[in-house]
Amino acid sequence: MKHKIIILLSLLAFAVAGCQKADPVISIQEELIVESAGETVNVPVQCTADTRAVITYDTPVTQSDWILLLPRILYKDGVLTLFVSEYDAVLSDRTATLTLTSGETTATMRIIQKAKDGISISRKFFNAPDGGGPLTVTVGANTDWTATVTKGAEWVSISQGSGSQGESPMAVSVKPLSGIGEFDMRVAVVQVSTGAKTEELRIYQGFGTIIGGLRWADRNVGAFGQFSASPDDVGCMYQFDNATAWPGTGDGAPSGYQGGWTDCGHSSWEAEKDPSPEGWRLPTMEEFEALCGWDVGEQKYIWLDPSLSGFSVPGAVVGLSRADLEGATSTDLKGGIFIPQSGHRVGGSGSGELIDKERAAVQTNTTPNENWDRYVYCLGADNWGKSWGDWEIKACVRSAFPIRCVAPIPE
């Protein structure tokens, strides 16, 4: 009987052991190295059970979410696809860890994305003031670098133009503006090179300001084909697709002004009627939205009073975030442009009276889906950024507005 009990206990223990599952086994490569350009990588996984995949980042929050992982759950053996975005830094690699979990079992793979092989500079262009002055640019490189003025050496010089691995300053000096026409712009190019890689700093000086890939005029249009006398001069006002220059100031209706609602017959200005000086054009509504911002809290302008700005009239400095424009004055616009308070001349329900004088207003070359309106942009001290009242951002083609024009960036 004693032997039978021992045999039965042994058989029971064997049966229990047979019912217990072995711990899952997960197999994945230990390390994945990705180049700075980014790529899509398929990673094979072998596992005896289902697994869940998670990525954690070792870099700061500003550099997280640079890998898209699909799928996040594998049913035993399978393939994980990693979509790794491009990495522009040149000083250090960035890293993350892929963790696979099945029950109490885990396995990890280290992900390393290599830093860009080359050089970076803290700014790619600079609107130099007419008075010239110094400019300091931070250069980041993973080897020695040198800087050379390849265009405009007669007015741009470098006093600190070389460095080694890491971050170091490049000191540039710009001479006061001279030797070009009143409405011209000159361009200098500084090349910063490691030998294998090169970055360019473009310096612009003269009439106009480079913002968002366009050269914005520094003042409104005056008489047909001419700019106004100064940035705080309202200039003239124009009805849509009409070459007549109406006065930008003065109460009452100008003689000969024709108001009322009408279909002008054109969805954009005819070239011969565009009042912009030669080489310039009216901007589109999309270009003005990009310049001035749109949604509340995202406006890219500040309102200035003459007592603080140095301008003779109130107006808006536009083109950058409000934080970047803080402290702007007539002698230092912080990289923006000044649009003077003007109002507009009413057209649809009147005969040219100047109204809404407390706002800086401009018009565009964009119409909605009809030819009796066109889009306008109005800025005010209330820090709105769309239009006035509850209007949509459009006005009848016989209302007259100032014009602020744009041109391509000079080479």
Secondary structure, DSSP 8 states (H G I E B T S, - for coil): -HHHHHHHHHHHHHHHHHHS-----EE--SEEEE-TT-EEEEEEEEESS-EEEEEEESS-GGG---EEEE-SEESSSEEEEEEE-----SS--EEEEEEEEETTEEEEEEEEE---SSEEES-SEEEE-TT-EEEEEEEEESS-EEEEEEE-TTTEEEEE-EE-SEEEEEEEEE----SS-TT-EEEEEEEEE-SS-EEEEEEEEESSEEETTEEE-SS-B-STT-B-SSTT---EEB-TT----EESS-SS--TT---S----S-SS--GGG--S-TT-B---HHHHHHHH--STT---EEEE-HHHHSSSS-EEEESS-HHHHTT-BTTB-TT-EEEE---EE--SSSSS-EE-TTSEEEE-S---SSSSEEEEEEE-TT---S-STT--SEEETTSBB----EE----
